[in-house]
Amino acid sequence: MEAIFKDLTTTVYGNPHSQSDSSSATSDIVREARRQVLDYCNASQKDYKCIFTSGATAALKLIGENFPWSCKSTFMYTMENHNSVLGLREYALNEGAAAFAVDINEAVDQDGASRSSLTSFKVLQHPVQIRNEAKILEGELTGDAYNLFAFPSECNFSGMRFSLDLVNNVKQNAEKILEGSPCSKGHWMVLIDAAKGFATQPPDLSLYPADFVVISFYKLFGYPTGLGALIIRNDAAKLLKKTYFSGGTVAASIADIDFVRRREGVEEQFEDGTISFLSIASIRHGFKIFNTLTTSAMCWHTMSLTKFLKRKLLALRHENGESVCTLYGNCPLKVSRHDCGSIVSFNLKRPDGSWFGHREVEKLASLYGIQLRTGCFCNPGACAKYLGLSHSDLLSNLEAGHVCWDDNDVINGKPTGAVRVSFGYMSTYEDAKKFIDFIRSSFISMPSEFEKRYLLRSKSIPCPTEGFEDRLPSSACHLKSITIYPIKSCAGFSVNSWPLSNTGLQYDREWLLKSLTGEILTQKKVPEMFLIKTFINLNQQILSVESPYCKRKLQIKLDSDSYLPGREEFYLQNQRYEVQCYENEINQWFSDAVGQPCTLVRCCQSEYCFSLNKNRSMGMCRDVNGKLNFANEAQFLLISEESVSDLNNRLCSKTQKLSCGAPPNVNPMRFRPNLVISGGEPYAEDGWRNLRIGNTYFSSLGGCNRCQMINFYQQTGQVKKTNEPLATLASYRRVKGKILFGILLRYDPGNKARLDTNSWLKVGDEVHSNSE
């Protein structure tokens, strides 16, 4: 990066589609970059060309759009392929071609060596896909068709490396490999997706003359992003039928008649518009490092790190002797003569055999400064294959609401994805050891007493609420503070007393901010919301709002005539909301306050639509019985001063042990509670089923699942973020992937059919609890 910055700040580059000195120099640099790419995979410039694209996906799209598909063509691809490769199937099927996935096994001798240089492969063919209800009949596919076979040099899910002998075998022996299938006839061309494997084991194209190879430079060097390349054989380039022309791809065109003469160079034909020449100029600095280190050294280094981590993970055991880790792609597979690549994919198990969710691992790792990738890594075939997910499992998961990148990491007892550790040439054994230490400390230690009690409570029979007020014992607890947060994610205000409504504290989270695209704004994405102060004057019926970024205080009448006519409807967390919107003057004020265009909306009506968790285990789901405004989970959040004090003691001990400066002191308000109580033992609230504050009755919904939000704090007018207190809470307050602190409350429906609208909560009210 230092070399790139020095280059870009001392050299003038120009658009290569010009003849100035800077443009000519830039053209020379681009030409040299093409040569470096081809040299890296030992491709002769006489036989191959390097076409720069906006990424490996764009290179694949270029192939799909221009390949000579016909109703006689076949697209064959391995199950272990990225979604960007699977997308080629759409082009094939739309042109009437057949498509199918395959599993490939390499035939080896008893000593594990391949039988010959022209290796024999056993292919397991999945069902043929074809559109328009056409049928494949014997003799229907002829030798005139062009077919495409796609496979990755290295699977980005498991790290398994495919034998490059596949290139020559498919080109020369497709009919034998496919055992005479009608789909085997025709001219076979081969595509290698080298986006993952190119860094440590680039294909030698002098030995394995693939027709197409796609690469991504950010996967090689980390920078630049948005740059890839298609390495293409010259004879394959002649078969691609490109329709569109653009700046840079034509020798001449006439605007008002049908005339265009395209450029003859392969690169010039397919690089539409101005290429990303500054990014292309940057990759030579990456190749300089690679050439210094050498490919073989990088390969051995990453391979040794991978094997080291795999051995350590497989050796981990729980106290009962059960293994902690399940690796994917760990066993030697017959498909390749080579070792696995530079990644380790796995999932973790609890002592009882149930799975830790991959999102739980990812979130905890981030608190330790470790960045992981989790999920299916856009490789649905490998994901389903290694996780043992059937078609019905995948469709069932989708029906349950699971989509890519969400938090549904375990459904019906099965993981929906995996955890992936990726090593590069810059990775060290210290990195791997730190990761192992993280796994040991976070997933092997015995369950805390809190976790044992909480799980026992969640499995017990719910306590009947009928008449529980007669069983409430006396208590030394009292209500210490009441806080209302009128606008979701903005600062709240504290009061000595406040009225209740059927949604909780009156006006609590009754407003929110939306971006112009409809996204809900929160502190996680817009930390400036923390600085927006709010206050409601009940006598004047006015909501007052202040921000350091706005000169004037905004005042909004609660019975405002500044609404826009009509109501809007939207959905949030399975809740349907009807909202009132405000006029531009108010929206402009909030846009200035948060630094981006947004609108203020007010909840008029809400209705819960459905719940994915039909069992509604304690503390593990949103309140579906109580009426909510824009609160995430429940009407009230209660925090105990004694629990916060215990947390601060732990933070102090941790800081002293690590000798890392003054310990952080966490205020109860860091957790954005509605109610803070004082008195009693730390975490006594964990066991409460029901409680009475003053004359108002509540039911506990269980613990509140904490997130990175509690790591934000305000200092000298700025919003800052640390890893605490979430990292410390994770060490002793984690249950089934949830980090619980504080409890969620709602009015107890068993005691009052309708809430008394004259009910108030007052600071100093006694708190009586029932823990049955």
ChimeraX attribute file (.defattr): number of C-alpha atoms within 10 A of each C-alpha:
attribute: neighborCount
match mode: 1-to-1
recipient: residues
	/A:1	13
	/A:2	7
	/A:3	10
	/A:4	19
	/A:5	10
	/A:6	10
	/A:7	16
	/A:8	14
	/A:9	8
	/A:10	9
	/A:11	10
	/A:12	12
	/A:13	19
	/A:14	18
	/A:15	18
	/A:16	21
	/A:17	15
	/A:18	12
	/A:19	12
	/A:20	12
	/A:21	12
	/A:22	16
	/A:23	18
	/A:24	17
	/A:25	17
	/A:26	24
	/A:27	21
	/A:28	14
	/A:29	20
	/A:30	23
	/A:31	14
	/A:32	15
	/A:33	20
	/A:34	21
	/A:35	16
	/A:36	18
	/A:37	19
	/A:38	20
	/A:39	14
	/A:40	19
	/A:41	17
	/A:42	15
	/A:43	25
	/A:44	14
	/A:45	14
	/A:46	8
	/A:47	14
	/A:48	23
	/A:49	24
	/A:50	24
	/A:51	20
	/A:52	28
	/A:53	25
	/A:54	17
	/A:55	21
	/A:56	27
	/A:57	25
	/A:58	20
	/A:59	26
	/A:60	24
	/A:61	18
	/A:62	18
	/A:63	22
	/A:64	20
	/A:65	17
	/A:66	15
	/A:67	21
	/A:68	18
	/A:69	25
	/A:70	18
	/A:71	18
	/A:72	22
	/A:73	29
	/A:74	32
	/A:75	26
	/A:76	25
	/A:77	24
	/A:78	23
	/A:79	25
	/A:80	29
	/A:81	25
	/A:82	24
	/A:83	14
	/A:84	17
	/A:85	23
	/A:86	21
	/A:87	14
	/A:88	22
	/A:89	22
	/A:90	14
	/A:91	18
	/A:92	26
	/A:93	21
	/A:94	15
	/A:95	17
	/A:96	21
	/A:97	26
	/A:98	27
	/A:99	25
	/A:100	19
	/A:101	23
	/A:102	18
	/A:103	14
	/A:104	19
	/A:105	17
	/A:106	20
	/A:107	18
	/A:108	18
	/A:109	9
	/A:110	8
	/A:111	6
	/A:112	10
	/A:113	11
	/A:114	17
	/A:115	13
	/A:116	10
	/A:117	9
	/A:118	14
	/A:119	16
	/A:120	19
	/A:121	21
	/A:122	16
	/A:123	17
	/A:124	14
	/A:125	17
	/A:126	14
	/A:127	10
	/A:128	15
	/A:129	18
	/A:130	21
	/A:131	14
	/A:132	8
	/A:133	8
	/A:134	12
	/A:135	12
	/A:136	16
	/A:137	9
	/A:138	10
	/A:139	10
	/A:140	13
	/A:141	21
	/A:142	16
	/A:143	15
	/A:144	12
	/A:145	18
	/A:146	20
	/A:147	28
	/A:148	26
	/A:149	22
	/A:150	25
	/A:151	25
	/A:152	27
	/A:153	26
	/A:154	26
	/A:155	26
	/A:156	28
	/A:157	31
	/A:158	25
	/A:159	24
	/A:160	28
	/A:161	24
	/A:162	25
	/A:163	20
	/A:164	23
	/A:165	19
	/A:166	27
	/A:167	25
	/A:168	19
	/A:169	19
	/A:170	21
	/A:171	19
	/A:172	14
	/A:173	18
	/A:174	21
	/A:175	17
	/A:176	16
	/A:177	18
	/A:178	19
	/A:179	13
	/A:180	11
	/A:181	14
	/A:182	18
	/A:183	28
	/A:184	23
	/A:185	23
	/A:186	20
	/A:187	18
	/A:188	23
	/A:189	20
	/A:190	24
	/A:191	23
	/A:192	24
	/A:193	28
	/A:194	23
	/A:195	27
	/A:196	25
	/A:197	26
	/A:198	22
	/A:199	22
	/A:200	23
	/A:201	19
	/A:202	18
	/A:203	22
	/A:204	16
	/A:205	23
	/A:206	12
	/A:207	13
	/A:208	16
	/A:209	22
	/A:210	24
	/A:211	22
	/A:212	24
	/A:213	29
	/A:214	28
	/A:215	29
	/A:216	29
	/A:217	24
	/A:218	17
	/A:219	19
	/A:220	21
	/A:221	20
	/A:222	12
	/A:223	16
	/A:224	21
	/A:225	14
	/A:226	16
	/A:227	25
	/A:228	25
	/A:229	25
	/A:230	27
	/A:231	27
	/A:232	25
	/A:233	23
	/A:234	15
	/A:235	11
	/A:236	16
	/A:237	21
	/A:238	9
	/A:239	12
	/A:240	17
	/A:241	13
	/A:242	14
	/A:243	7
	/A:244	9
	/A:245	18
	/A:246	13
	/A:247	12
	/A:248	19
	/A:249	22
	/A:250	16
	/A:251	13
	/A:252	10
	/A:253	13
	/A:254	9
	/A:255	7
	/A:256	6
	/A:257	7
	/A:258	7
	/A:259	10
	/A:260	13
	/A:261	12
	/A:262	16
	/A:263	16
	/A:264	11
	/A:265	10
	/A:266	18
	/A:267	19
	/A:268	17
	/A:269	20
	/A:270	23
	/A:271	19
	/A:272	17
	/A:273	13
	/A:274	13
	/A:275	19
	/A:276	16
	/A:277	19
	/A:278	18
	/A:279	18
	/A:280	21
	/A:281	22
	/A:282	21
	/A:283	22
	/A:284	19
	/A:285	15
	/A:286	18
	/A:287	18
	/A:288	12
	/A:289	11
	/A:290	19
	/A:291	10
	/A:292	9
	/A:293	12
	/A:294	13
	/A:295	18
	/A:296	10
	/A:297	14
	/A:298	19
	/A:299	18
	/A:300	15
	/A:301	20
	/A:302	22
	/A:303	20
	/A:304	15
	/A:305	22
	/A:306	22
	/A:307	18
	/A:308	14
	/A:309	20
	/A:310	19
	/A:311	11
	/A:312	13
	/A:313	22
	/A:314	14
	/A:315	11
	/A:316	17
	/A:317	17
	/A:318	17
	/A:319	11
	/A:320	8
	/A:321	9
	/A:322	14
	/A:323	19
	/A:324	23
	/A:325	21
	/A:326	17
	/A:327	18
	/A:328	22
	/A:329	20
	/A:330	19
	/A:331	9
	/A:332	12
	/A:333	16
	/A:334	18
	/A:335	19
	/A:336	21
	/A:337	18
	/A:338	14
	/A:339	15
	/A:340	23
	/A:341	27
	/A:342	30
	/A:343	26
	/A:344	27
	/A:345	24
	/A:346	23
	/A:347	21
	/A:348	24
	/A:349	19
	/A:350	17
	/A:351	19
	/A:352	9
	/A:353	11
	/A:354	14
	/A:355	20
	/A:356	19
	/A:357	26
	/A:358	26
	/A:359	23
	/A:360	17
	/A:361	22
	/A:362	18
	/A:363	16
	/A:364	21
	/A:365	18
	/A:366	13
	/A:367	17
	/A:368	13
	/A:369	11
	/A:370	15
	/A:371	15
	/A:372	16
	/A:373	16
	/A:374	24
	/A:375	25
	/A:376	22
	/A:377	19
	/A:378	16
	/A:379	21
	/A:380	20
	/A:381	19
	/A:382	23
	/A:383	23
	/A:384	19
	/A:385	13
	/A:386	18
	/A:387	17
	/A:388	13
	/A:389	18
	/A:390	11
	/A:391	10
	/A:392	9
	/A:393	16
	/A:394	15
	/A:395	13
	/A:396	14
	/A:397	19
	/A:398	12
	/A:399	11
	/A:400	15
	/A:401	11
	/A:402	18
	/A:403	12
	/A:404	13
	/A:405	14
	/A:406	10
	/A:407	14
	/A:408	19
	/A:409	21
	/A:410	18
	/A:411	14
	/A:412	10
	/A:413	9
	/A:414	16
	/A:415	21
	/A:416	27
	/A:417	27
	/A:418	28
	/A:419	24
	/A:420	25
	/A:421	18
	/A:422	18
	/A:423	19
	/A:424	20
	/A:425	20
	/A:426	9
	/A:427	13
	/A:428	13
	/A:429	14
	/A:430	9
	/A:431	13
	/A:432	18
	/A:433	14
	/A:434	14
	/A:435	18
	/A:436	16
	/A:437	10
	/A:438	17
	/A:439	20
	/A:440	16
	/A:441	11
	/A:442	17
	/A:443	17
	/A:444	19
	/A:445	12
	/A:446	13
	/A:447	15
	/A:448	14
	/A:449	10
	/A:450	16
	/A:451	17
	/A:452	12
	/A:453	13
	/A:454	20
	/A:455	14
	/A:456	10
	/A:457	20
	/A:458	15
	/A:459	10
	/A:460	10
	/A:461	8
	/A:462	11
	/A:463	12
	/A:464	11
	/A:465	15
	/A:466	11
	/A:467	10
	/A:468	19
	/A:469	16
	/A:470	8
	/A:471	12
	/A:472	17
	/A:473	12
	/A:474	11
	/A:475	12
	/A:476	11
	/A:477	19
	/A:478	20
	/A:479	22
	/A:480	19
	/A:481	22
	/A:482	22
	/A:483	21
	/A:484	25
	/A:485	26
	/A:486	26
	/A:487	25
	/A:488	22
	/A:489	26
	/A:490	24
	/A:491	21
	/A:492	24
	/A:493	14
	/A:494	14
	/A:495	13
	/A:496	13
	/A:497	15
	/A:498	18
	/A:499	15
	/A:500	19
	/A:501	17
	/A:502	17
	/A:503	23
	/A:504	24
	/A:505	22
	/A:506	17
	/A:507	21
	/A:508	24
	/A:509	25
	/A:510	21
	/A:511	22
	/A:512	21
	/A:513	25
	/A:514	16
	/A:515	14
	/A:516	11
	/A:517	8
	/A:518	11
	/A:519	10
	/A:520	15
	/A:521	20
	/A:522	18
	/A:523	17
	/A:524	16
	/A:525	10
	/A:526	13
	/A:527	22
	/A:528	21
	/A:529	24
	/A:530	22
	/A:531	21
	/A:532	21
	/A:533	19
	/A:534	20
	/A:535	19
	/A:536	21
	/A:537	11
	/A:538	11
	/A:539	6
	/A:540	9
	/A:541	13
	/A:542	17
	/A:543	18
	/A:544	15
	/A:545	22
	/A:546	20
	/A:547	21
	/A:548	13
	/A:549	16
	/A:550	16
	/A:551	10
	/A:552	11
	/A:553	13
	/A:554	17
	/A:555	15
	/A:556	17
	/A:557	14
	/A:558	15
	/A:559	9
	/A:560	10
	/A:561	11
	/A:562	16
	/A:563	16
	/A:564	11
	/A:565	11
	/A:566	8
	/A:567	15
	/A:568	13
	/A:569	13
	/A:570	11
	/A:571	13
	/A:572	12
	/A:573	13
	/A:574	14
	/A:575	17
	/A:576	15
	/A:577	22
	/A:578	17
	/A:579	21
	/A:580	20
	/A:581	21
	/A:582	19
	/A:583	14
	/A:584	15
	/A:585	11
	/A:586	18
	/A:587	19
	/A:588	15
	/A:589	24
	/A:590	25
	/A:591	19
	/A:592	14
	/A:593	21
	/A:594	21
	/A:595	13
	/A:596	13
	/A:597	17
	/A:598	25
	/A:599	23
	/A:600	22
	/A:601	21
	/A:602	23
	/A:603	21
	/A:604	15
	/A:605	14
	/A:606	20
	/A:607	17
	/A:608	19
	/A:609	11
	/A:610	11
	/A:611	16
	/A:612	11
	/A:613	11
	/A:614	8
	/A:615	9
	/A:616	15
	/A:617	14
	/A:618	18
	/A:619	21
	/A:620	20
	/A:621	20
	/A:622	20
	/A:623	21
	/A:624	17
	/A:625	13
	/A:626	20
	/A:627	18
	/A:628	27
	/A:629	27
	/A:630	24
	/A:631	19
	/A:632	13
	/A:633	22
	/A:634	25
	/A:635	23
	/A:636	23
	/A:637	23
	/A:638	22
	/A:639	26
	/A:640	26
	/A:641	19
	/A:642	18
	/A:643	21
	/A:644	21
	/A:645	16
	/A:646	14
	/A:647	20
	/A:648	19
	/A:649	15
	/A:650	16
	/A:651	21
	/A:652	16
	/A:653	13
	/A:654	14
	/A:655	15
	/A:656	13
	/A:657	9
	/A:658	8
	/A:659	10
	/A:660	9
	/A:661	9
	/A:662	9
	/A:663	16
	/A:664	14
	/A:665	15
	/A:666	18
	/A:667	13
	/A:668	17
	/A:669	17
	/A:670	15
	/A:671	21
	/A:672	21
	/A:673	22
	/A:674	23
	/A:675	23
	/A:676	21
	/A:677	24
	/A:678	20
	/A:679	16
	/A:680	16
	/A:681	14
	/A:682	16
	/A:683	19
	/A:684	14
	/A:685	25
	/A:686	19
	/A:687	19
	/A:688	19
	/A:689	22
	/A:690	26
	/A:691	24
	/A:692	20
	/A:693	21
	/A:694	18
	/A:695	11
	/A:696	19
	/A:697	22
	/A:698	21
	/A:699	20
	/A:700	27
	/A:701	25
	/A:702	25
	/A:703	26
	/A:704	23
	/A:705	20
	/A:706	19
	/A:707	14
	/A:708	17
	/A:709	18
	/A:710	19
	/A:711	19
	/A:712	20
	/A:713	18
	/A:714	13
	/A:715	8
	/A:716	6
	/A:717	11
	/A:718	11
	/A:719	15
	/A:720	12
	/A:721	13
	/A:722	14
	/A:723	15
	/A:724	18
	/A:725	20
	/A:726	21
	/A:727	19
	/A:728	17
	/A:729	17
	/A:730	20
	/A:731	14
	/A:732	17
	/A:733	22
	/A:734	19
	/A:735	20
	/A:736	14
	/A:737	17
	/A:738	17
	/A:739	22
	/A:740	23
	/A:741	27
	/A:742	23
	/A:743	24
	/A:744	25
	/A:745	27
	/A:746	23
	/A:747	25
	/A:748	21
	/A:749	16
	/A:750	14
	/A:751	16
	/A:752	11
	/A:753	8
	/A:754	9
	/A:755	17
	/A:756	12
	/A:757	11
	/A:758	8
	/A:759	14
	/A:760	17
	/A:761	21
	/A:762	19
	/A:763	19
	/A:764	17
	/A:765	19
	/A:766	20
	/A:767	23
	/A:768	21
	/A:769	27
	/A:770	21
	/A:771	17
	/A:772	15
